């Protein structure tokens, strides 16, 4: 499979929206282990240049920008800022979350990209479940949180959405039921499979102790 711009979009989104080429390349290689590029770094650099309006090699799809500008030799890249604006009709965001954090007193905007997903498919998948236990760790949020956690589970695409060919059909069997922690761990570790994470967790059992002491007071929704 060739290295495509959408692989870099997904890699940068996992890396917080901005990263050095040396960080982007291994993340892309994790996503495309069967790539045919003689030099993955050269291929990623070429896709970045072809999809950056400031480059002499620009081919018309303005997705990325070099943080330090056209004259700089530094390989720090980020996702195009105006493509992250929800008000832009060409935005890459699909109801993505944006959060403001403080880093050494300076406000930093972190944006997480989401490629288009079918809400109906997710709803149908959750409706088809007979158990809300996580397929990786086995935890059921209702068993942990009581009625607060009833029915809480996340739908994970076994094939990352960024790698799905446009127009391809996703079946319910292409999804896995994961708790939020396991879902994050899988995306944090590239293309780690649900089965691999489950095996990793089994090797680390018995279950970990809960760090927080239980609150004896009645829970109130304030």
C-alpha positions as CSV (number, residue, x, y, z in Angstrom):
1,X,0.0,0.0,0.0
2,X,1.4,3.4,-0.8
3,X,1.8,6.1,1.9
4,X,-1.0,8.5,1.4
5,X,-1.8,12.0,2.8
6,X,-4.6,10.6,5.0
7,X,-2.1,8.4,6.8
8,X,-0.1,11.6,7.7
9,X,-3.3,13.3,8.8
10,X,-4.1,10.4,11.2
11,X,-0.5,10.3,12.4
12,X,-0.4,14.0,13.1
13,X,-3.8,13.8,14.9
14,X,-2.4,11.1,17.2
15,X,0.7,13.2,17.8
16,X,-1.4,16.2,18.9
17,X,-1.6,18.0,15.5
18,X,2.0,19.0,15.3
19,X,5.2,17.0,15.2
20,X,8.7,16.7,13.8
21,X,9.2,14.5,10.7
22,X,11.2,12.1,12.8
23,X,8.1,11.5,14.9
24,X,5.7,11.4,12.0
25,X,7.5,8.8,9.9
26,X,7.5,5.9,12.5
27,X,3.8,6.6,13.3
28,X,2.9,6.4,9.6
29,X,5.0,3.2,9.2
30,X,3.0,1.7,12.1
31,X,-0.2,2.4,10.1
32,X,1.2,1.1,6.8
33,X,3.5,-1.8,7.6
34,X,3.1,-3.1,4.1
35,X,4.2,0.1,2.4
36,X,6.4,-0.2,-0.7
37,X,8.4,3.0,-0.2
38,X,12.2,2.5,-0.5
39,X,12.5,5.4,2.0
40,X,9.4,6.0,4.2
41,X,10.9,9.3,5.3
42,X,11.3,10.5,1.7
43,X,7.7,9.4,0.9
44,X,6.2,11.2,3.9
45,X,8.2,14.3,3.1
46,X,7.0,14.2,-0.5
47,X,3.3,13.9,0.6
48,X,3.8,16.8,3.0
49,X,5.3,19.0,0.3
50,X,2.6,18.0,-2.2
51,X,-0.1,19.0,0.2
52,X,1.3,22.3,1.5
53,X,0.5,25.5,-0.4
54,X,3.9,27.0,0.6
55,X,5.8,24.3,-1.3
56,X,7.1,24.5,-4.9
57,X,5.8,20.9,-5.2
58,X,2.2,21.8,-4.1
59,X,-0.5,19.8,-6.0
60,X,-3.6,21.6,-4.9
61,X,-4.8,19.9,-1.6
62,X,-3.7,22.2,1.2
63,X,-3.6,19.9,4.3
64,X,-0.3,20.7,6.0
65,X,2.1,23.5,6.8
66,X,5.7,23.8,7.9
67,X,5.7,25.4,11.3
68,X,8.8,27.5,10.5
69,X,7.8,28.6,7.0
70,X,9.0,27.9,3.5
71,X,12.6,29.1,4.1
72,X,13.2,26.9,7.1
73,X,14.9,23.6,7.0
74,X,13.4,22.4,10.2
75,X,11.1,19.4,9.7
76,X,8.3,20.4,12.1
77,X,4.9,20.0,10.5
78,X,1.3,20.6,11.6
79,X,-2.2,20.2,10.2
80,X,-3.4,23.2,8.3
81,X,-5.0,25.5,10.8
82,X,-7.9,26.7,8.7
83,X,-8.9,23.1,8.0
84,X,-9.4,22.7,11.7
85,X,-12.0,25.4,11.9
86,X,-15.5,23.9,12.3
87,X,-17.0,26.9,10.5
88,X,-15.0,26.1,7.3
89,X,-17.1,24.0,4.8
90,X,-13.9,22.2,3.9
91,X,-13.0,21.5,7.5
92,X,-11.6,18.1,8.3
93,X,-13.4,18.2,11.6
94,X,-16.5,16.1,12.2
95,X,-17.8,17.2,15.6
96,X,-14.2,16.9,16.9
97,X,-13.4,18.0,20.4
98,X,-11.2,21.0,21.0
99,X,-9.8,21.7,24.4
100,X,-7.9,24.6,25.9
101,X,-5.1,23.8,28.3
102,X,-2.4,25.8,30.1
103,X,1.2,25.1,29.4
104,X,3.7,27.2,31.4
105,X,1.1,30.0,31.5
106,X,0.5,30.1,27.8
107,X,-2.9,29.0,26.4
108,X,-2.6,26.1,23.9
109,X,-5.3,24.9,21.6
110,X,-5.3,21.2,21.0
111,X,-7.5,19.8,18.3
112,X,-8.3,16.2,17.7
113,X,-9.2,15.2,14.1
114,X,-12.0,12.8,13.3
115,X,-12.7,11.5,9.9
116,X,-16.4,11.1,9.0
117,X,-18.1,8.3,10.9
118,X,-21.6,6.9,10.5
119,X,-23.5,7.6,13.7
120,X,-26.2,5.2,12.6
121,X,-23.6,2.4,12.3
122,X,-22.3,3.1,15.8
123,X,-25.8,3.2,17.3
124,X,-26.8,-0.1,15.5
125,X,-23.6,-1.7,16.8
126,X,-24.3,-0.8,20.4
127,X,-27.9,-1.9,20.0
128,X,-26.7,-5.3,18.8
129,X,-24.6,-5.9,21.9
130,X,-25.7,-8.5,24.4
131,X,-22.9,-7.5,26.8
132,X,-21.3,-4.1,27.4
133,X,-18.0,-5.7,28.7
134,X,-14.9,-4.4,27.0
135,X,-13.5,-6.9,24.5
136,X,-9.9,-6.2,25.6
137,X,-9.9,-5.9,29.4
138,X,-13.3,-7.5,30.1
139,X,-14.5,-4.7,32.4
140,X,-18.2,-3.7,32.4
141,X,-18.7,-0.1,33.4
142,X,-22.0,-1.1,35.2
143,X,-20.1,-3.5,37.4
144,X,-17.7,-0.8,38.4
145,X,-19.9,2.3,38.6
146,X,-23.4,0.8,39.1
147,X,-26.2,2.4,37.2
148,X,-24.0,5.3,36.3
149,X,-22.1,3.0,33.9
150,X,-25.0,1.1,32.5
151,X,-24.6,0.7,28.7
152,X,-21.4,2.7,28.5
153,X,-19.1,1.4,25.8
154,X,-17.2,2.8,22.8
155,X,-17.2,1.4,19.3
156,X,-13.7,0.9,17.9
157,X,-13.0,0.5,14.1
158,X,-10.7,-2.5,13.8
159,X,-9.4,-0.9,10.6
160,X,-8.6,2.8,11.4
161,X,-11.1,5.2,9.7
162,X,-8.2,7.0,8.0
163,X,-7.3,3.8,6.2
164,X,-10.8,2.9,5.0
165,X,-11.1,3.4,1.2
166,X,-13.6,6.1,0.3
167,X,-17.0,4.4,-0.5
168,X,-16.1,1.2,1.4
169,X,-18.8,-0.4,3.5
170,X,-18.2,-1.0,7.2
171,X,-20.0,-3.9,8.8
172,X,-20.9,-4.4,12.4
173,X,-18.3,-7.2,12.5
174,X,-15.6,-4.5,11.7
175,X,-16.2,-2.9,15.0
176,X,-15.2,-3.9,18.6
177,X,-16.7,-2.9,21.9
178,X,-14.0,-1.2,24.1
179,X,-13.9,0.8,27.3
180,X,-12.5,4.3,27.0
181,X,-9.1,3.3,28.5
182,X,-8.5,0.4,26.1
183,X,-9.8,2.4,23.2
184,X,-7.2,5.1,24.0
185,X,-4.4,2.5,24.5
186,X,-5.0,1.0,21.1
187,X,-4.9,4.3,19.3
188,X,-1.9,5.4,21.3
189,X,0.0,2.3,20.1
190,X,-0.6,2.6,16.3
191,X,-2.3,-0.4,14.8
192,X,-2.3,-2.6,17.9
193,X,-5.1,-5.1,17.6
194,X,-7.8,-5.7,20.2
195,X,-6.5,-9.3,20.5
196,X,-3.0,-8.1,21.1
197,X,-4.1,-5.7,23.8
198,X,-6.3,-8.4,25.4
199,X,-3.2,-10.8,25.5
200,X,-1.1,-8.0,27.0
201,X,-3.6,-7.4,29.8
202,X,-4.0,-11.1,30.5
203,X,-0.3,-11.3,31.0
204,X,-0.5,-8.5,33.6
205,X,-3.4,-9.8,35.7
206,X,-4.3,-10.2,38.6
207,X,-6.4,-7.1,38.4
208,X,-4.9,-3.8,39.6
209,X,-6.0,-2.3,42.9
210,X,-8.2,0.7,42.7
211,X,-6.2,3.7,43.8
212,X,-9.0,5.9,45.2
213,X,-10.6,5.0,48.5
214,X,-14.4,4.6,48.3
215,X,-16.5,7.5,49.2
216,X,-19.0,6.4,51.8
217,X,-21.3,9.4,51.2
218,X,-24.3,9.1,48.9
219,X,-23.5,10.2,45.4
220,X,-25.3,13.4,44.2
221,X,-25.6,14.8,40.8
222,X,-24.7,18.5,41.4
